[in-house]
Structure formats: C-alpha cells, structure tokens
C-alpha cells in the first residue's frame, strides 16, 4: 500500500499562482494601511485558492511486477559449427536457472535464425524491436548468446535501458580457410576469357603457422572436368574463365580443406553467370531480288545486336548486257573473303532463294558444309530455284539439307499448319494464333514440294501434308529449310497476316542454339529454395528426374505435362550448394543459395563487434568456454560486470490494482472555512471602526 498527496487543479497552475500573488500584495497593502481584518480576508482568499488546487489524499494498492531479463539467442548457420550449438543450449539453461534463483524476475528468450536474402545474423535490429514491445522500465538485463559475427550495426539499435552482456560461443583457438569471390559479373561474352577476382584466406592462430603459402584451386563449369590452378593464400587473385554456351553457366570453385579447420562449407563457392554473344554476325545472300528480301533485311536490322552482311546477286557472271559493274553494286562480291577466310566468324548463314550460278565454286559450298558440321548454322529459304537442276541441293550441301526436292512447285494458297512435332517444338509451339486445326493466320501463295529426311523434324506442313519447315542437326551444327519464299505475306498482312517475325526469329535463334529453344532440354529454376524442374521434349512422356543433392543423396522426381512438350515438377531443396539433375538422356546442374553465404564469410567467434555495446551499457563479454558466470543484482549506475558474474538492475516495477482518493477540501468545508474567515474579518473591522470613531 502506498499513500500520497496529489493535486488536480480546477484552473491552470499559472492562474492560481497569479491569484495567490495578488492576494499577498493586497494583504500587505491593507496591513500597511492598518486596515482591520485584512489578514483574515487574505486567509479566506487562500482557502478558495486551496480549493481550486483540489488537493486529495491518494491511497494505492500495488501488485509488484517481475523484472524482465531478455536473452537473444543466435541460432544462425554459423552457430552450428564445432560445439557452438551445445554451448548455446547450456548457456540458455544456465540463464533460466539463474533468473529463477533470483526471484521476481522472468526470462524471455528470443531465438533468431539466418536473416532473409543472405542477410547473415541480424541481432541488434531484433533487439530494438523486442524492446519496443516490452516495457522498458521493467527490463533489468539483456543477454546476447552468439558467436559475435553480427551483420547489423548499433545504428539499428539505439539506446538500451539495461546492461548488455555478451555470452560468446566458440573457441579462441579456432582456425578456418575461406574462399571468397571478390567480383563476379552477371553476364559474360561467350568464348572470350574474362577474369574473376577471388581470395583464399587462412584465419586463426593455428592457420598462421602453416608453411604452405599456395593452395590448389579447381574451377568447374557446369559440373564438367575442372581446371586446376595453384594460387597464393591471403592475396587477391585473378583467375581466367571462359563460358561454353549461351544461357546460365554454373561455375564452381573449390580449395582443399585444412586439417582440423572449423568448417569446409566456405571452401567452395558457386556462382551462376549468363553467357551472351557479343554480336550476332549474320551473312544473308539473296539469289535474286524478290518481295521477301526486304522482309529478311528489316527483320535482321531491327535487332541492334545483329551485324548483318547482305549481298543480293543482281546479275550472274554468265549474263552480259553491257551494264557497267559500278552501277550494279557498290563493291564486288567478296566470295573468297566470306566463304573461305572469314566464314567461321559468322553465327548464321542464310541462303535466300539462292541457286548455283557459277558465282560460288563447288569448294565454297564444301566450306559451308564444313562450317555447319563444326557448329555453324545454316538457313535455306527456298524458292522455285530449289526445285530446279541448279538447286543448292545439287551441291556439297546435299548431305546436310533436311529436305530433298521433288522438282514440283505448288502455285496455290498454302495454309501453314503445325504438325504434331511442331505443337511440341519450342520454335513453333508458342506462335501467336497457332492452332493445330484452324490457325489464326493467313495463307502463303507458293510451296516447294520436298521430301523430308528421316532425321528432320517437320514443324510446319502445307498442301497435302507436304513438309514446309524442317529443322535438323548436321554434325555439331544445325540446318533449317523453309520450303517457301512467301513468308513475307504475313508481314504485309495478307489475308490477316501472321506471326512472321516470331517464326523467323525463333528459327534463327534455334539454329544458334539458344537454350530456351532447345527441343530436348532439362533445366531448373530457383525461387528461394523451391526448385522448378522443367523438361522439354518432343516425346509424349518424360522420364523421372534424378536429383543429386550436394551431400550425395538422391531423390527421384516424377514430372507432369503442363503443355505440349513441357513437363514440370517442384522440388524443395533442403541444402545449399550444387544440385545435379539427370533423366538418363539429359542432365544439368544448378546452384541453390548465394555464391558465398554471408554466415560463412567470417566464421571465427569474435567480441570485436559487440564489446563496445556491452561496455557502453555497463555489461561485459564472457567466453562460454571459460565457464558460465553467475547473475547478481546491482544498483542503478553501478558496475554490472565482473570476473565470474554478470549484473542486472532490479526495476521494482508494479501494477496498481486499486486506488482511493479522499478530497482534503470538499465543497462544504471550503465554504465553511471561507465564510468563517470573512465573518471574523467583518467583526474585526467593525471593532476597528468603532475604536476609530471614539
């Protein structure tokens, strides 16, 4: 029970003080003039002022509240190293028993795991949030159980209301080897070496005595055979790397472990870099001027990443009409330079209605064939000349072209239709307006009848099911044959037009082996730790995918068809690292998690980050390996840390359960006292006046 005198003024205190000063001045003046009863009138006024102050006698019934002791426990990944987890558990149990022994205190434990988005250990921000929720006046002490590797600053905390003690897990003799990628580009040009800066650090007292100052480094791209380097320790090193294919390339860097080091988790770094072509170099050779020639040129020139070399054969060598050569072309057709010296520099060669005219000798066509078989790309847009005796099919290209001409040219409306293969092939399955029975596009007006080879994939057919667009492999390269020169009608909007740009772009990018257009492909996409497995295939079914986790464990995943030729499944990755996926015919790799988890960038336990906070708050830093200190109570402002003990400040907080008020000057008493004072003043004044009359 607590009692106190309280005031609840009916007027502001300033007004009451001014009135009191006036009453004092008037009383002094009246007393100076010798007026009888002045003092009693002043007493009456002060009684009224006291009533305006509204004094009361307050009695409270209080219930004591226990002090709050906060314990923020670091359960991040680095706390699983060595025996830190058991040290942490023992420290939390010790805090529970010590707080229970003190009495009138309660321990509130807040456990924190890894922050999102590779944020590491966030300890001070959550402490600020906890203090904002709890009653700061009740917080008697704060304990941080951690290895000291904290990745937020004191700016995230602010002032603390109680001593902060740091209970440091780990060991002061720890050592570790850490591989760090200092810089990694998001994109790199295919085939061109680029340099990555990395660093291998040996940290800790034990590592300082290691004699070997170089370590072997293994670099593997997409899980292939690694490249080996010897690099020095504790220095920034540039490592040359070259990407092998467009799209995502997974690079893995490894260094051997030290015997007895804290963890080998940070001896490996995995990054993903997108391979892109510097410029797409395209050679377009048009055999004759025709309406579709401008369509090809506009399509290729619209892409700023394409370097286009375009020649149109206006006059064959055998034609002599007297026209000066200078009026037919700006430069002579550099056949030897294009088809012998620089043919390997092109990413794609397009023969648009080209036929053998004696301009290109047979050995040049042989060069084109070798170029394709070594990994190049060839697109033949066939016109009527493809069906004739001087067709490019009647050349060394015969062995790689996917369609054999029958010598028939169909001069009628040709409605391109998706074949069963075309409905599954990524080049044509996504065409706008595509429908297996009634596509929403207009017809063409000519088709060259060909017979498709057994290895060719026919994705579009035309009149009577004759092949219209064929795709095929040739050695390491690819070939496409469009058996019509009328695709430009779609671009001009004839009979409703059609997806001419989408079709031709898709064919060109498939020829250049863009990963997104592979018809037989296995890939994976990561969102957090959820892996979406995607299988593209021309078959009706997809085999199960075997997922090999970083620790070697395998999981069999069944896929379901989401659309024609596309099968998918979701897989929850429980570990961070490199995953290998295979279905027997296709395989890929994918990295889960950051290239270098922040939790493992610095692993040695340290007091460097948190000791200033502990010192400023009056707390201390204690290594758990040295034993668990006791908890004592100390007075506010006293030292709260010592050898073998930690201090908390009792707050003696309480909660009011009942309160009673008794007014000291109720209304009737105020009127009675004021009236008696005025009556006495009137009697004294009357007696004083009678005395003056005598």
GINOR-V399065 format. One record per pair of residues at least 24 apart in sequence whose C-alpha atoms are under 6 Angstrom apart, sorted by the first residue. I is the first residue (numbers start at 1). J is the second residue. Records with the same first field share a line. If there is no record, write none. Layout:
I->J ; J
This chain:
1->60 ; 61
2->59 ; 60
3->58 ; 59
4->58
5->56 ; 57
6->55 ; 56
7->54 ; 55
8->54
9->52 ; 53 ; 54
10->52
36->684 ; 685 ; 688
37->681 ; 684 ; 685
40->677 ; 681
41->678
44->674 ; 677
51->665
55->664
56->662 ; 663 ; 664
57->661 ; 662
58->660 ; 661
59->659 ; 660
60->658 ; 659
61->656 ; 657 ; 658
62->655 ; 656 ; 657
63->654 ; 655
64->654
65->653 ; 654
66->104 ; 105
67->105 ; 138 ; 140
68->105 ; 106 ; 138 ; 139 ; 140
69->107 ; 139 ; 140 ; 141 ; 142
70->108 ; 142
71->109 ; 142 ; 143 ; 144
72->109 ; 110 ; 111 ; 144
73->111 ; 145
74->112 ; 145 ; 146
75->112 ; 113
76->113 ; 114
78->599
84->169 ; 170
120->151 ; 598 ; 599
121->150 ; 151
122->151 ; 152
124->157
125->156 ; 157
128->157
138->651
140->648 ; 649 ; 650
141->648
147->605
148->605 ; 606 ; 607
163->617 ; 618 ; 619
164->614 ; 617 ; 619
165->614 ; 619 ; 620 ; 621
166->621
167->622 ; 623
168->622 ; 623 ; 624
169->624
170->605
174->204
175->203 ; 204 ; 206 ; 207 ; 261 ; 262
176->202 ; 203 ; 261 ; 262
177->201 ; 202
178->266 ; 267
179->266 ; 267
186->273
187->273 ; 274 ; 275
188->275
189->275 ; 276 ; 277 ; 278
190->243 ; 275 ; 276 ; 277
191->242 ; 243
192->242
193->240 ; 241 ; 242
194->240 ; 241
195->238 ; 239 ; 240
196->238 ; 239
197->237 ; 238
198->236 ; 237
199->235 ; 236
200->233 ; 234
201->233 ; 234
217->254 ; 255
218->253 ; 254
219->252 ; 253
220->251 ; 252
221->250 ; 251
222->250
246->275 ; 276
247->274 ; 275
248->273 ; 274
249->273 ; 274
266->600
269->595 ; 596
270->595
271->595
279->305 ; 306
280->306 ; 307
281->306 ; 307 ; 346 ; 347
282->308 ; 346 ; 347 ; 348 ; 349
283->309 ; 349
284->310 ; 350
285->310 ; 311 ; 312 ; 351 ; 352
286->312 ; 352 ; 354
287->313 ; 353 ; 354
288->313
292->488
339->364
348->377 ; 378
349->378
350->378 ; 379 ; 380
351->380
352->381
353->381 ; 382 ; 383
355->390 ; 391 ; 392
356->390 ; 392
365->396
366->396
369->397
372->477
373->474 ; 475 ; 476 ; 477
374->476
375->476 ; 477
376->477
377->477 ; 478 ; 479 ; 511
378->479
379->479 ; 480
380->481
381->482
382->482 ; 483 ; 484 ; 485
383->484 ; 485
400->474
402->452 ; 453 ; 456
403->450 ; 451 ; 452 ; 453
404->450 ; 451
405->450
406->449 ; 450
408->449
409->448 ; 449
410->446 ; 447
411->446
412->445 ; 446
413->443 ; 444 ; 445
414->443 ; 444 ; 445 ; 462 ; 463
415->443 ; 462
416->461 ; 462
417->460 ; 461
418->459 ; 460
419->459 ; 460
421->459
422->459
424->538 ; 564 ; 565
425->519
426->517
427->506
441->496 ; 497 ; 498
442->495 ; 496 ; 497
444->486
447->483 ; 484
448->483 ; 484
478->511
522->586
529->572 ; 573
530->571 ; 572
531->570 ; 571
532->569 ; 570
533->568 ; 569
534->567 ; 568
535->566 ; 567
536->565 ; 566
537->565
538->565
543->583
544->583
545->582 ; 583
546->581 ; 582
547->580 ; 581
548->579 ; 580
549->579
550->577 ; 578 ; 579
